[in-house]
Amino acid sequence: MKVLIDIGHPAHVHFFKNPIRLLRNHGHEVVITSRDKEFALSLLDDLNLQHHPLSALKEGGVFSLGKELISRDYALLKVVRQTRPDILAAIGGVFVAHVGKLTGIPSLAFYDTENATLQNAITYPFASAVIVPRCYESWLPQRRHIRYNGYHELSYLHPEYFQPDRNIAINNGLAPNGDTFFLRLVSWQANHDLGEKGWSHRLLERVLEKLSGIGKVLISSEAKLPEEFSKYQYQGNVESVHHVMAYCRAFIGESATMASESAVLGVPAIYAAETGRGYTNEQEQNYNLVRNLHSLHWEPLEIAIDSMLDQPVAHWEHQRQKLLDDTIDVAAFVTECIETFPAPLQAFQASMAN
């Protein structure tokens, strides 16, 4: 069997790296196409995963994304015609859905972001199946979707695949003693970010004033940080960031993905952004591992920070175990979906009918 996996973001590399390994171990051939966004290409290179770069993220909002949609669809179509895969898979899945529809090849769109309304509108009608976490809160194509008990981040941070190493964490910026706090700022250029704005300069300043008085602060930022904040910039290896995060006292930031990563690692997270996600909502409601804030003001954020710091570390370890007990090995599930499609779709739809 030949599988084509389309990578459009660094998080997609993490999500698919274990399924790619499992598929190859099972004797399947995997073709990878990629997009030059942030450090996605370097992650693929570090993992020794050969790939076909098809496009790059450029500034310019909706117009730029529209141009990329057309050019990348065409580039992917050329690769598909050359390599002739049996099935296509991606996170989001806009490109594999279009090319799959044109070529008659099944396409699987794994996704978890409800507010990507434009992307979903031009993807879901064309995908062979849309595969989402159980907590997904938006519309799905009838009879062409699957829900599962888990989160994207469990595809690479499940204990089956990842064990944090404190020495690696310290070598990449974790404070050897005392608390470390991890902050994440995003650039708001993704298609699901259209119309959103991020933290103000003053809000970041207030967060740093508070946290730097308690412990060490590390900032990962998609956009260039102002000079006055550059001393907080995460300088460690990209591939080691999850080792660092696993030993942090808390995560605070604009990235829902990194908030969820922290939660599955047992690190409390504050996701402070204008729009929410079904998975971070569930991680707050069921496990108390995430606090979702959609008002970007200092007062509620400070209250959330203080409340989080009042809990002992053992509390978060207990909550993480509850989360793991309730969820599945997502990498194995993704692999099974790809290997046996359409059987997983048929089984899910049959279970919904009963």
C-alpha positions in Angstrom: 0.0 0.0 0.0 1.2 3.5 -0.8 0.2 6.4 1.5 0.7 10.1 0.8 0.7 12.4 3.9 0.6 16.2 3.4 2.4 18.3 6.0 1.5 22.0 6.4 2.7 23.0 9.8 5.2 21.9 12.5 2.4 20.4 14.6 1.5 18.1 11.6 5.0 16.6 11.7 4.6 15.7 15.3 1.1 14.3 14.7 2.1 12.0 11.8 5.7 11.0 12.8 4.6 7.9 14.8 1.9 6.8 12.3 4.5 7.2 9.5 6.9 4.9 11.4 4.1 2.4 12.2 3.0 2.4 8.6 6.5 1.7 7.3 7.0 -1.0 10.0 3.9 -2.6 8.6 5.4 -2.7 5.1 3.6 0.3 3.5 5.3 3.0 1.4 4.8 6.6 2.6 5.2 9.7 0.4 5.4 13.0 2.3 4.6 16.4 0.8 5.5 19.5 2.9 4.9 23.3 3.3 7.6 25.8 4.4 5.9 27.2 7.6 8.0 28.1 10.6 10.2 25.0 11.3 8.2 22.3 9.7 10.8 21.5 7.1 13.6 21.3 9.6 11.6 19.0 11.8 11.1 16.6 8.9 14.8 16.8 8.0 15.8 16.1 11.7 13.6 13.0 11.6 15.3 11.9 8.3 11.9 12.0 6.6 12.3 12.7 2.9 9.6 15.1 1.6 8.5 17.1 -1.4 8.2 20.9 -0.5 5.2 22.3 -2.4 4.7 25.8 -1.1 5.6 28.3 1.6 3.5 30.5 4.0 3.7 34.2 2.9 2.3 37.3 4.4 -0.8 38.9 2.7 -3.9 37.5 4.5 -6.8 36.1 2.5 -5.3 37.0 -0.9 -2.0 35.3 -0.2 -3.8 32.2 1.2 -6.0 32.1 -1.9 -3.0 32.1 -4.3 -1.3 29.4 -2.3 -4.5 27.3 -2.4 -4.5 27.2 -6.2 -0.7 26.7 -6.6 -0.5 24.1 -3.9 -3.5 22.1 -5.2 -1.8 22.0 -8.6 1.6 21.0 -7.1 0.0 18.3 -5.0 -1.9 17.0 -8.0 1.4 16.6 -10.0 3.0 14.6 -7.1 -0.1 12.4 -6.8 0.0 11.6 -10.5 3.7 10.8 -10.3 3.6 8.7 -7.2 0.1 7.1 -7.6 -0.8 6.6 -3.8 -3.7 4.5 -2.7 -4.8 6.9 0.0 -4.1 10.6 1.1 -4.1 12.0 4.6 -3.5 15.3 6.3 -4.4 17.5 9.2 -7.0 20.0 8.0 -7.0 18.3 4.6 -7.9 21.0 2.2 -5.4 20.0 -0.4 -5.7 16.3 -0.1 -9.5 16.6 -0.2 -9.4 18.6 -3.5 -6.8 16.4 -5.1 -8.5 13.2 -3.9 -11.8 14.3 -5.4 -10.1 15.1 -8.7 -8.3 11.8 -8.9 -10.7 9.4 -7.1 -8.2 8.6 -4.4 -9.6 8.4 -0.8 -8.7 11.4 1.4 -8.7 11.5 5.2 -8.8 14.9 6.9 -7.8 14.7 10.6 -8.9 17.9 12.3 -9.7 19.6 15.6 -10.2 23.3 14.9 -13.8 24.4 14.8 -13.2 28.1 14.0 -11.4 27.4 10.7 -14.8 28.0 9.1 -13.5 29.0 5.6 -11.0 26.1 5.4 -13.6 23.6 6.6 -16.2 24.8 4.1 -13.9 24.1 1.2 -12.6 20.8 2.6 -15.3 18.8 4.3 -17.6 18.5 1.3 -14.7 16.9 -0.7 -13.0 14.7 1.9 -13.7 10.9 2.0 -13.8 11.1 5.8 -13.3 13.8 8.4 -11.8 12.4 11.6 -12.1 14.5 14.8 -11.8 14.2 18.6 -15.0 13.3 20.5 -15.1 16.9 21.8 -15.2 18.6 18.4 -18.0 21.3 18.6 -18.7 22.3 15.0 -20.4 20.8 11.9 -19.3 17.6 10.2 -20.4 16.0 7.0 -23.1 13.4 7.7 -22.1 9.8 7.2 -18.5 10.8 6.4 -17.0 11.5 9.8 -15.5 9.6 12.7 -15.1 10.7 16.3 -12.5 9.2 18.7 -11.6 9.5 22.3 -8.4 11.5 22.3 -6.6 14.6 21.2 -4.1 15.2 18.3 -1.3 15.7 20.8 -1.6 12.1 22.1 -0.3 11.0 18.7 3.2 12.0 19.8 3.0 12.7 23.6 1.3 9.6 24.7 3.6 7.7 27.2 3.9 4.9 24.6 5.9 7.3 22.5 7.3 10.0 24.6 9.1 10.0 28.0 10.5 13.5 29.0 14.2 13.7 29.9 15.1 16.3 32.6 18.7 16.6 31.4 17.6 17.4 27.9 15.2 19.9 29.3 17.9 21.7 31.4 20.3 21.7 28.4 17.6 23.4 26.4 16.6 26.2 28.8 14.8 24.7 31.8 15.9 26.2 35.1 17.9 23.6 37.0 16.3 24.7 40.2 13.0 26.5 40.9 10.1 27.0 38.5 10.1 27.6 34.8 7.1 29.1 32.9 6.6 28.6 29.2 4.8 31.2 27.1 3.7 30.9 23.4 2.8 33.8 21.1 1.4 33.2 17.6 1.7 35.3 14.4 -2.1 35.1 13.5 -1.4 34.3 9.9 -3.0 30.9 9.7 -6.3 30.5 7.9 -8.1 29.8 11.1 -6.7 33.0 12.6 -8.3 35.3 10.1 -10.0 38.3 11.9 -8.3 37.5 15.2 -5.8 39.6 17.1 -3.4 38.6 19.9 -2.0 39.8 23.1 -1.2 43.5 23.5 2.3 44.7 24.3 1.1 45.7 27.8 -0.5 42.3 28.5 2.7 40.5 27.7 4.6 43.0 29.8 2.3 42.4 32.8 2.6 38.6 32.5 6.4 38.8 32.4 6.5 41.2 35.4 4.6 38.6 37.5 6.2 35.4 36.3 9.8 36.6 36.2 9.4 37.4 39.9 8.5 33.7 40.6 10.8 31.8 38.3 12.4 31.6 34.9 10.3 32.5 31.8 10.8 31.1 28.3 8.9 32.6 25.3 8.3 30.7 22.0 7.0 33.2 19.4 6.1 32.8 15.8 6.7 36.5 15.2 9.8 38.4 16.1 9.8 39.5 19.7 10.3 43.2 20.6 13.9 43.8 21.7 13.0 44.4 25.3 11.6 40.8 25.5 14.3 39.1 23.6 16.1 37.8 26.7 13.1 35.5 27.3 13.3 34.0 23.9 13.4 30.2 23.9 16.9 29.3 22.5 16.7 25.5 22.8 16.4 23.0 20.0 13.0 22.8 18.4 12.8 19.1 18.7 13.5 19.3 22.4 10.8 21.7 23.3 8.4 19.0 24.7 11.1 17.9 27.1 11.3 21.4 28.4 7.5 21.9 28.6 7.1 18.6 30.5 9.0 20.0 33.5 7.6 23.6 33.5 5.4 24.8 36.3 2.8 26.1 33.9 2.1 27.1 30.3 0.4 30.4 29.3 -0.2 31.5 25.8 -2.1 32.0 22.6 -1.6 28.5 21.2 -4.4 26.0 21.7 -2.1 23.2 20.5 0.6 23.9 23.0 -2.0 24.3 25.8 -3.2 20.8 24.9 0.3 19.5 24.7 0.9 20.8 28.2 -2.3 19.2 29.5 -1.5 15.8 28.2 2.0 16.2 29.8 0.4 17.0 33.1 1.4 20.7 33.1 -1.4 23.2 33.8 -2.1 25.5 31.0 -3.9 28.8 30.4 -5.1 29.3 26.8 -5.7 33.0 26.4 -7.1 33.9 23.0 -10.3 35.3 21.5 -11.6 32.0 20.2 -11.8 28.6 21.8 -11.4 25.0 20.9 -13.5 22.0 21.8 -10.5 20.1 23.0 -9.3 22.8 25.4 -12.8 23.2 26.6 -13.0 19.4 27.4 -9.6 19.5 29.1 -10.9 22.3 31.4 -14.3 20.7 32.1 -13.2 17.1 32.5 -9.7 17.4 33.9 -9.1 21.0 35.1 -5.8 20.9 33.2 -6.6 24.0 31.0 -8.1 27.3 31.8 -9.7 29.0 28.8 -9.7 32.8 28.7 -11.3 34.7 25.8 -11.0 38.2 27.3 -7.5 39.4 26.8 -7.2 41.5 29.9 -4.7 41.3 32.8 -7.1 41.0 35.7 -8.7 37.6 34.8 -5.4 36.3 33.6 -3.7 37.1 36.9 -6.6 35.4 38.8 -6.1 32.3 36.6 -2.3 32.3 37.2 -2.7 32.6 41.0 -5.4 29.8 41.1 -3.1 27.5 39.0 -0.1 28.1 41.3 -2.1 27.4 44.4 -2.4 23.7 43.4 0.5 21.3 44.2 2.3 19.5 41.4 0.8 16.2 42.5 -2.7 17.5 41.6 -1.8 17.9 38.0 -0.2 14.5 37.8 -3.4 13.0 39.1 -5.5 14.9 36.6 -3.2 13.8 33.8 -3.7 10.2 34.7 -7.4 10.6 34.5 -7.0 12.1 31.0 -4.8 9.2 29.9 -7.3 6.6 31.4 -10.1 8.2 29.3 -8.3 8.4 26.0 -6.7 6.1 23.3 -3.4 5.6 21.6 -4.0 8.1 18.9 -1.0 7.2 16.7 -2.2 3.6 16.5 -5.7 4.8 15.7 -4.5 7.0 12.9 -2.5 4.2 11.5 -5.5 1.8 11.6 -7.7 4.4 9.9 -5.2 4.8 7.0 -4.5 1.0 6.7 -8.1 -0.2 6.8 -10.2 2.6 5.3 -13.2 2.6 4.7 -13.7 0.0 7.5 -13.3 2.5 10.4 -15.8 4.9 8.8 -18.3 2.1 8.3 -17.9 0.8 11.8 -18.3 4.3 13.3 -21.4 5.1 11.3 -22.9 1.7 12.2 -22.3 2.4 15.9 -24.1 5.7 15.6 -27.1 4.1 13.9 -27.5 1.6 16.8 
